[in-house]
Amino acid sequence: MNWLLDYVRPKLSVAKTEKDVPDNLWDKCPQCDAMIYGQELAKNLYVCPHCGYHLYLRPRKRLNMLFDDSEYTYLETPKVKEDPLNFKDTKDYRSKLKSAREKTKFDEAFVAAYGKMGGHGVVVGVMNFNFIGGSMGIAVGEGIVQAAEFAIKHHMPLILVTASGGARMQEGILSLMQMARTTLAVKLLKDKHLPYIVVLTNPTTGGVSASFAMLGDITIAEPDALIAFAGARVIKETIKADLPAGFQKAEYLKKHGMVDMIVDRKDLREKLICLLNLLSNTFVKGE
Amino acid sequence: MADKTIYLDFEEPIYKLESKIQELKSCCDDKLAKDFNKEISNLEKKVQQMLKETYSKLTPWQKVCVARHANRPHSIDYINALIDNFMPLAGDKSFGDDEAIIGGLGFFNGQSVMMVAQEKGNDLESRIRHGFGMAKPEGYRKAKRLMDLANHFNIPIISLIDTAGAFPGIEGEERGQAEAIASCIMEGFKLEVPYIAVVIGEGGSGGAIALAAANRILMLEHSIYSVISPEGCASILWRDGAAMKKAANALKLTAQDLYKFGVADEIIPEPCGGAHRFREETIKRAGDVIAKHLAELKKMTPQNLSKDREKKFLAMTRIAKEG
């Protein structure tokens, strides 16, 4: 069975094109401190034109950059139980959610869309680091599960772009369970031989790296992205010694055999299309 | 005097009473024995009552302390008591052998089972040998290998969970701790044999769920299972490590909470006073509950066992569709 030939046109049509949050006039590169004109930075896909540092790319811009002609349709945000623990620390969790929604104009830290990429029908899911650190709670987990289910239903590959501090502790054990649920989502895709490609962006850590993020058929990382299980600070405090240079960076992970390739953002779309072409051009068994 | 080290902070009154009982017992000569015996038996009754009062309403933080108690039976104790002809199997066949996870074949009530269990150790030497129960990537890869082996020979798997979390350190990161945990969870979903996870003490985050994508999740009455330790949560959200009691309350990490959430399938009751006071009885009770669930799962076909696991985790935290 070939996911390309079996492509079923989805019937969902909830396309919406909200206006992006206005860009800052000037931005400062966190690596080389150069001041970059906002429009120039946007044109350069939020990669510093001076030193090549990859700044955070917001989900909508990421989707615009990946899909053919920036055309895509959002999947519906799943309905889940909000604040299941009635969690309060110094601030209550509901108010954190509210301000994250106001800040990002998104309902949650994960958004998925389908459309075409190099002519291939694909589902792309993107994590939103600006939404409570991209942390994975029930809504993010369910979003990923539903994105996988949608991909299976329509015989499409799934591409996930990760950026997360890990599990959302305000949802306690129920956020931990999303590690198992998202892993199961990947398993269901694999059962159908549908390609699952992960793009690890800065940062991808904790419960997200220790579940669906590290289970891609192909794993791509953006340059210099922090990709880790345990936080560097925790490790440093535990061993009371300095950490190796470039520790937990994309290049370090590649050297240790954990990612397939490191791809500059400007080449990402082209590389993904190339991979989709390669993975779809498979022989049919028995012929 | 009673050994103070085994008493938890909130057990101070119980410690005082039990010390007094011991004192009475040790100084009693034949003449006074009759009077003392009555006094001792009254005090013992009082201790029982205090244990009952204390343990019937432990706070979440107190449960954390009980779950971590050094005298609590560990995985090795369960294996020694419940498994006949235990045959330990070592190594991930790739890098090394990590004894933070012990595993192997044995007979449980006459049935071959694969044990995959986290072991914290009991004294300094064994704690170091078992890496304080915090597994490295090779530990999770060993677990995965053993689960795969069990699946190959159609042997049920019992995992025992007792860890503060996966090992955080340079070696763990460079050998792919994240990938090792993720693959171990994935392995759980691939199995076509009964897979039962039992949280016997501390279920610490990703390090715990690696061995708990199971058909059944059972929890000891005073065990905990959490996305982060109360201390870690306190230092991040309260910016105050001392706020761990508040964090323990907020995280809803007790077996009773998890049962309410539908994450834990059954709570295994501990004798009044906790597993660390009544080790044999606790292990026996756990064995009985495991046996009951294993009997149920053995009735299912291989395919249904895998489907059962998928259904359980897909439904978890999902709002049921109406109509």
Interface residues (C-beta under 8 A of the other chain):
Chain A: K79 V80 K81 P84 L85 F87 K88 D89 T90 I138 G141 E142 V145 A167 M169 Q170 E171 G172 I173 L174 S175 L176 M177 Q178 M179 A180 R181 T183 L184 V186 K187 L188 G206 G207 S209 A210 S211 F212 A213 M214 L215 I227 A228 F229 A230 G231 V234 I235 T238 I239 L243 P244 F247 Q248 Y252 H256 G257 M258
Chain B: A166 P168 G169 I170 G172 E173 E174 R175 G176 Q177 A178 E179 I181 A182 S183 I185 M186 G188 F189 K190 S205 G206 I209 A210 A212 A213 Y225 S226 V227 I228 C233 I236 L237 W238 R239 K246 A247 A250 L251 K252 L253 D257 L258 F261 V263 E310 F313 L314 M316 T317 R318 I319
